[in-house]
Amino acid sequence: MQLFGTSGVRRIFDSDLLQLALKIGLAVGKVYSNVVVGSDTRTSGQAMKHAVISGLLAAGSRCQDAGVLPTPTLALAGKDFNAAVMVTASHNPPEYNGIKLLNPDGSAFAASQQKQIEAMVSGDSFPAAPWTEIKSGGTYGGAVNRHIEHIRRQVPSGLRLKIAVDCGCGAASVITPYLLAGLGCEVIALNCYPSGLFPHPVEPVEANLGDLMAIVRSSGADLGIAHDGDADRMMAVDDKGRFVSGDKLLALFARETGAKSVVTTIDASMMIDEMGFDVIRTRVGDNYVSEALKQSGDFGGEPSGSWIFPDNSLCPDGIYAAARLVTIASQQRLSSLLDTMPAYPLLRGSVSSKGIARSQLDDRLMTLRPVSVSNVDGTRLAFEDGWLLVRASGTEPKIRITAEARTEARVRQIYNDGIRAVQNNVSEAR
Ligand code: MG
């Protein structure tokens, strides 16, 4: 049984998920003797967290409850423990919940660690500890302040900027506005109170951030910051009220932090390759970026908004990233920095994967005559003037198609070629 996707467990909350939380708590508690637990703001968060704690304690582990906080804030607290358990469904809708398991260095559990927990949960054969070995639980206070102090040691204060912040009522509500105010900024807070009834979908994409863009424009703010539900992600709006693409943020952070070697995912723009960095490409998913950064790389991220500064943590840290971006914007207007970067038209879409035969699809893609092919994740075809990525979604029964090229006409052509290759393949397979 595979419980864990690329970002842990994630499902619509129901009694099955609650029971799973208890079993995961028991399994983690058998392997790790001292664990810290936290949750985001979802309505099911408290119930889920107490199920995890119940399992951990029953297994004989020590356990402390760090309260409602972002994943990167819990990851920092996790340095003092053997493992951390975060109850969150990240950017998914409010009816979802899930569990992320973290190591003391902030990285997500590796595949081997996940398999060990999965096998224990699936086997369902591990007993609770004898009553004499059960420890008492406790609370872990001060995780938020510790994270704020950790960040403030790394960025300058006295940043007199006006910043609009949209936390989507997620976990960042308890930290980002206070951190930025502490750095000297005037903060315009939008949806910065913890609530599991998210006022808009909590994924920080352009379609969900209309209010933030409007407030940046109407208030004359220097930039806007947005997070997902557990604030491992951060996206931005520039001083002209324009949503900043994740590809541009990736390039901006890499350039402004002086990185030489950059780790990013296979679907990120070719812009990063053209800016002179050594680029290492991984599968799609921030845990793969984090894993690669353990070996090498000065900075890593993926265009969906996960930014990993290895000197800070191996957990994507949307709060730290916000502080770094504000620091950059205090030196030069964000819009003028962004406008100096190359940008190419990029198209992303998907079709149903029903009836698709992988090998036939690859044969058909080869007829598009690529210059080179990568199979890091799906099939990525490189052309002289662009590229096409065709890969199966990790979370839905879909084939995702991404294309980028130097001109609008060419990207449309590459994208349509990709769609046609997949759709012809479906009709042949039927
Ligand atoms: Mg997240």
Residues whose N, C-alpha, C, O or C-beta is under 5 A from the ligand:
A	BS01	MG	S90 H91 D228 D230 A231 D232 R233
